[in-house]
Amino acid sequence: MSVIPLNVLFRAVEASDNAVTIVDAQIHDMPLVYVNPAFVGITGYNHNEILGKNCRFLQGRDREQKERYLIRESLKMGKSAKVILKNYKKDGTLFWNKLELSPVFDSHNILTHYIGLTTDVTKEIESDRKIKELTRELQKKNIVLEKQRDDANEYAEIQYQLNLLKNEFISRISHELRTPLASIVGFAQTIINDK
């Protein structure tokens, strides 16, 4: 396996479409010491506005995200973390940040840095929300349609029962009228024949 020179690795990270950050884990508050151009492109901040700050400035006033606690615990324990955070670009636009943090240890197994990979997943989150919203609307419409179907079935059953009652009524009336009519017809025949 060949060893890749550091300048090649640096150029590769700089050229990457994936946003890369590095924080110094040995300095209190873990400030950013490196961001690649893709990170600048996602956030809208330039290098001078970012370097030396903790990444939480991207959360703006939205500090009560449970994912922050997951990150904090992972950082305390020197472990990796994968979360999706609400972040804000320089212009205030919300973007959803899929953040993957990985610890970097030196040859003495001392944690020195964290590398972060940032992916803007706003479109995916918005699409997922839209799908959920449309699904809820569809479920509501299905409930209405099921009610209408049940009402239609109930109406059809009532119509069926009414038809049965009507047929039974006609049958009884016919039967009830047949006997007196037969007598009337018989008398009429007798009267006609007597003449």
C-alpha positions in Angstrom: 0.0 0.0 0.0 1.4 3.4 -1.0 1.5 6.3 1.4 -0.3 9.4 0.1 1.7 12.6 0.7 0.1 15.2 3.0 -0.1 17.9 0.4 -2.2 15.5 -1.8 -4.5 14.7 1.1 -4.9 18.4 1.8 -5.7 19.2 -1.9 -8.2 16.4 -2.0 -10.0 17.7 1.1 -10.0 21.2 -0.3 -11.4 20.0 -3.6 -14.0 17.8 -2.0 -17.7 18.6 -2.5 -18.2 17.2 1.1 -17.9 19.8 3.8 -15.0 19.0 6.2 -14.2 20.7 9.5 -11.5 20.0 12.1 -11.7 21.2 15.7 -8.9 21.3 18.3 -10.0 18.9 21.0 -7.2 20.0 23.3 -8.4 23.6 23.6 -11.3 24.5 25.8 -14.6 24.9 23.7 -13.0 23.0 20.8 -12.7 25.8 18.3 -12.6 25.2 14.5 -9.0 25.1 13.2 -9.9 24.1 9.6 -12.9 24.3 7.3 -12.8 23.4 3.6 -14.4 25.5 0.8 -17.4 23.1 0.7 -18.2 24.1 4.3 -17.9 27.8 3.5 -20.2 27.2 0.5 -22.9 25.5 2.7 -22.8 28.0 5.5 -22.1 31.3 3.7 -19.5 32.3 6.3 -15.9 33.0 5.1 -12.9 31.4 6.8 -12.1 34.4 9.0 -15.7 34.4 10.4 -15.5 30.7 11.2 -12.0 29.8 12.4 -11.5 30.0 16.2 -15.2 29.6 16.9 -17.1 26.6 18.2 -19.5 25.2 15.6 -22.5 25.8 17.8 -22.7 29.4 16.5 -24.4 27.7 13.5 -27.3 26.8 15.7 -28.2 30.4 16.2 -30.9 30.7 18.9 -32.0 27.1 18.3 -30.0 25.7 21.2 -32.5 23.3 22.7 -31.9 20.4 20.2 -31.6 17.0 21.9 -28.9 16.2 19.3 -26.6 18.7 21.0 -26.6 16.6 24.1 -25.7 13.5 22.1 -22.8 15.4 20.6 -21.7 16.7 24.0 -21.7 13.2 25.5 -19.8 11.8 22.5 -17.2 14.5 22.8 -16.8 13.9 26.6 -16.2 10.2 25.9 -14.0 10.7 22.8 -16.4 8.8 20.6 -17.9 9.2 17.2 -21.3 10.8 16.7 -23.9 11.0 13.9 -26.7 13.5 14.2 -29.0 15.8 12.2 -29.1 19.4 13.5 -30.9 22.5 12.6 -28.3 25.1 11.6 -28.4 28.5 10.1 -26.5 30.0 7.3 -24.9 33.5 7.5 -28.0 35.0 5.8 -30.3 33.3 8.5 -31.6 30.6 6.2 -32.3 27.3 8.0 -30.5 24.2 6.8 -30.5 20.7 8.1 -27.0 19.5 8.8 -26.2 15.8 8.9 -23.1 15.9 11.0 -20.7 13.0 11.4 -18.0 13.5 14.1 -14.9 11.3 14.4 -12.2 11.6 17.0 -8.6 11.8 16.0 -6.0 10.3 18.4 -2.2 10.8 18.3 0.4 8.0 18.5 0.0 8.0 22.3 -3.8 7.5 22.0 -4.5 11.0 23.2 -7.5 12.7 21.6 -6.2 15.7 19.7 -8.9 16.7 17.2 -12.3 15.9 15.9 -13.1 15.8 12.2 -16.6 16.7 11.1 -18.3 15.9 7.9 -21.3 18.2 7.2 -23.9 17.4 4.6 -26.8 19.7 3.9 -29.9 17.4 4.0 -32.5 20.1 3.9 -34.1 18.9 0.6 -34.4 15.4 2.0 -35.9 16.6 5.3 -38.3 18.9 3.5 -39.3 16.1 1.1 -39.8 13.7 4.1 -42.0 16.3 5.8 -44.0 16.9 2.7 -44.6 13.2 2.3 -45.7 12.9 5.9 -48.0 15.9 5.5 -49.5 14.5 2.3 -49.9 11.1 4.0 -51.8 12.7 6.9 -54.0 14.5 4.4 -54.6 11.3 2.5 -55.5 9.5 5.7 -58.0 12.2 6.6 -59.6 11.9 3.2 -59.6 8.2 3.4 -61.5 8.5 6.7 -64.1 10.8 5.0 -64.4 8.4 2.0 -64.8 5.4 4.3 -67.5 7.3 6.2 -69.2 8.1 2.9 -68.9 4.5 1.8 -70.4 3.3 5.0 -73.2 5.8 4.7 -73.7 4.7 1.1 -73.8 1.0 2.2 -76.2 1.9 5.0 -78.3 3.8 2.5 -78.3 0.8 0.1 -79.3 -1.5 3.0 -82.1 0.9 3.9 -83.2 0.9 0.3 -83.1 -2.8 0.1 -85.2 -3.1 3.3 -87.7 -0.6 2.0 -88.0 -2.5 -1.3 -88.6 -5.7 0.7 -91.3 -3.9 2.8 -92.9 -2.4 -0.3 -93.0 -5.8 -2.0 -94.4 -7.4 1.1 -97.0 -4.6 1.4 -98.0 -5.0 -2.3 -98.2 -8.7 -1.9 -100.4 -8.4 1.2 -102.6 -5.8 -0.4 -102.9 -7.8 -3.5 -103.9 -10.9 -1.4 -106.3 -8.9 0.8 -107.9 -7.2 -2.2 -108.1 -10.5 -4.2 -110.6 -12.1 -1.9 -113.2 -9.2 -1.8 -112.7 -8.6 -5.5 -113.4 -12.2 -6.3 -116.6 -12.0 -4.3 -117.6 -8.8 -6.1 -116.8 -10.3 -9.4 -118.8 -13.4 -8.5 -121.8 -11.3 -7.5 -121.5 -9.2 -10.6 -121.4 -12.3 -12.7 -124.5 -13.6 -10.9 -126.3 -10.3 -11.5 -125.3 -10.3 -15.1 -126.4 -13.9 -15.6 -129.7 -13.4 -13.9 -130.8 -10.8 -16.4 
